[in-house]
């Protein structure tokens, strides 16, 4: 059976539904990690897109799929929390860059450690099942 990219076959749809359901079921574990740092899911997503070099708010707005005023509001929240800072651009003094702070980097590391902690349900899988899952997901990652 031939399928197009926008019409996956039933097996792909079933697999995706199961993966998505599992990710949604484990979302409270990630939310708890975010709340520990006083972050919302959107704050966390925004923080993960920052780096030490910095990006203009307009660039962040495009990355985040929002308007510049919403991006400014998110940056303000991260800045008040000490996780981001605005600095002058070395190339254009009219432009401010938003970059992650040392505290922001530490928060990112803590969040990533929490996000990478497997949900308890995964302990029910055998070593062979886990190896197969790692192989499959690794292939998907390489294909992306």
C-alpha positions as CSV (number, residue, x, y, z in Angstrom):
1,X,0.0,0.0,0.0
2,X,1.4,3.4,-1.0
3,X,0.9,6.3,1.3
4,X,1.7,10.0,1.0
5,X,3.5,11.9,3.7
6,X,0.3,13.7,4.7
7,X,-1.7,10.3,4.9
8,X,0.3,7.9,7.0
9,X,-0.9,4.3,7.0
10,X,-2.9,3.0,9.9
11,X,0.2,1.5,11.6
12,X,2.0,4.8,11.6
13,X,-1.0,6.6,13.0
14,X,-1.5,3.9,15.7
15,X,2.2,4.2,16.7
16,X,2.1,8.0,16.8
17,X,-1.1,8.0,18.9
18,X,0.5,5.6,21.4
19,X,3.7,7.7,21.6
20,X,1.7,10.9,21.9
21,X,-0.5,9.5,24.6
22,X,2.5,8.3,26.6
23,X,4.1,11.7,26.3
24,X,1.0,13.4,27.4
25,X,0.6,11.0,30.3
26,X,4.1,11.8,31.5
27,X,3.6,15.6,31.1
28,X,3.0,16.1,34.8
29,X,6.5,15.0,35.5
30,X,7.9,17.7,33.2
31,X,5.5,20.3,34.6
32,X,6.6,19.6,38.1
33,X,10.2,20.3,37.1
34,X,9.2,23.5,35.4
35,X,7.1,24.7,38.4
36,X,10.0,24.0,40.7
37,X,11.7,26.8,38.9
38,X,8.6,29.0,38.7
39,X,8.3,28.4,35.0
40,X,5.3,27.7,32.7
41,X,5.6,25.4,29.8
42,X,5.9,28.4,27.5
43,X,8.6,29.9,29.7
44,X,10.5,26.7,29.5
45,X,10.2,26.4,25.8
46,X,11.4,30.0,25.4
47,X,14.3,29.4,27.7
48,X,15.4,26.4,25.7
49,X,15.7,28.5,22.6
50,X,18.1,31.0,24.2
51,X,21.9,30.8,24.0
52,X,24.9,32.7,25.2
53,X,25.4,34.7,22.0
54,X,21.9,36.2,22.1
55,X,19.1,36.8,19.6
56,X,17.0,39.8,18.8
57,X,13.4,39.7,20.1
58,X,12.1,39.7,16.4
59,X,14.1,36.5,15.7
60,X,12.8,34.9,18.9
61,X,9.2,35.9,17.9
62,X,9.6,34.1,14.6
63,X,11.1,31.0,16.3
64,X,8.3,30.9,18.8
65,X,5.6,31.6,16.3
66,X,4.2,34.6,18.0
67,X,4.1,38.4,17.6
68,X,7.0,40.6,18.9
69,X,4.9,41.9,21.8
70,X,4.3,38.4,23.1
71,X,8.0,37.6,22.7
72,X,8.8,40.7,24.6
73,X,6.4,39.7,27.4
74,X,8.1,36.2,27.6
75,X,11.5,37.8,27.6
76,X,10.4,40.1,30.4
77,X,9.3,37.1,32.5
78,X,12.6,35.3,31.9
79,X,14.5,38.5,32.7
80,X,12.6,39.1,35.9
81,X,13.4,35.5,36.9
82,X,17.2,36.1,36.3
83,X,17.2,33.5,33.5
84,X,17.7,35.9,30.5
85,X,19.2,39.3,30.0
86,X,19.1,41.9,27.2
87,X,22.5,43.1,26.0
88,X,23.5,45.5,23.2
89,X,24.3,44.0,19.9
90,X,28.0,44.3,19.0
91,X,27.0,44.9,15.4
92,X,24.2,47.4,15.8
93,X,23.8,49.5,18.9
94,X,20.1,50.0,18.2
95,X,19.5,46.3,18.6
96,X,19.2,44.5,22.0
97,X,20.0,40.8,22.1
98,X,18.4,38.4,24.5
99,X,20.7,35.8,25.9
100,X,20.7,33.2,28.6
101,X,22.3,34.0,32.0
102,X,24.4,31.8,34.1
103,X,21.4,31.1,36.3
104,X,19.4,30.4,33.1
105,X,22.0,27.9,32.0
106,X,21.9,26.1,35.4
107,X,18.1,26.0,35.2
108,X,18.3,24.5,31.7
109,X,20.7,21.8,32.9
110,X,18.4,21.0,35.8
111,X,15.3,20.9,33.5
112,X,17.1,18.7,31.0
113,X,18.2,16.3,33.7
114,X,14.6,16.1,34.9
115,X,13.2,15.7,31.4
116,X,15.6,12.9,30.6
117,X,14.6,10.9,33.7
118,X,12.5,8.1,32.3
119,X,8.9,7.8,33.5
120,X,8.4,4.8,35.9
121,X,6.3,2.9,33.3
122,X,9.5,2.4,31.3
123,X,10.8,0.1,34.0
124,X,8.2,-2.5,32.9
125,X,10.0,-3.0,29.6
126,X,12.6,-5.7,29.2
127,X,16.2,-4.9,28.2
128,X,15.4,-6.3,24.7
129,X,12.3,-4.1,24.4
130,X,14.2,-1.0,25.5
131,X,17.0,-1.8,23.0
132,X,14.4,-2.1,20.2
133,X,12.7,1.1,21.3
134,X,16.1,3.0,21.4
135,X,16.9,1.6,17.9
136,X,13.6,2.7,16.4
137,X,13.6,6.2,18.0
138,X,17.2,6.6,17.0
139,X,16.3,5.9,13.4
140,X,13.5,8.4,13.5
141,X,15.8,11.0,14.9
142,X,18.4,10.4,12.2
143,X,15.7,10.6,9.5
144,X,14.3,14.0,10.8
